[in-house]
Amino acid sequence: MKDLMKLGMIACLGAALAAGCKSDGDEMDDHGSSTEVKHVDIKEADVPDRVSSAFKQTYPKATVHKVEKETYPDGTVHYEYEFTDNGKKQEVELDASGEVLEKH
């Protein structure tokens, strides 16, 4: 019976350790390069004019709370806006040309 309890405790400890060892997103591709997307909070004033204008044209009455610049390993850059429009919290992602990619 004691052996069974020890086995149960070991199994619980192993599960707890495995859950705590979750990946933080910094993975490596086959060439040893990071595949992590870098997320950086930026000021709305630091968003390129093309992107900012496209956002304002699409959401003219929006109140912006946060803008995040996302840089992908291949150099692609997206801008994610967190905002309120008509009393509803929303998120939208635009590419560097100002094209709306994804509404959250």
C-alpha positions, 0 to 999 in steps of 0.5 A: 500500500505504501508503494502505491501511495509513493507511486501516486505521489511521484506521478503527481509530482511529475505532472506538476513539473511537466505543467510548469515546464511549458514553452514560452514560445521561444522555439527553434526552427530546423536551422537553429533560428528563433521562431518567436514573434517579438511583441513590443508595446509602442506609442500610437505616435510611433506607428507608421503613418500608412498604418495609423491612417488605415486604422483611423479610416476603418475606426474613426471614432475609436479610442486607442488603449494600446498598440503592439508591434509584432515582429516575426522571424522573417522580418514581417511586422504587424501592428495590433491595436487594442481599442474601444469603439461604440462602447465595445472593446476590440482588437485588430491587427494590421500589416505594415501597409495598413491592410486589416489582417485580423479582427479579434 
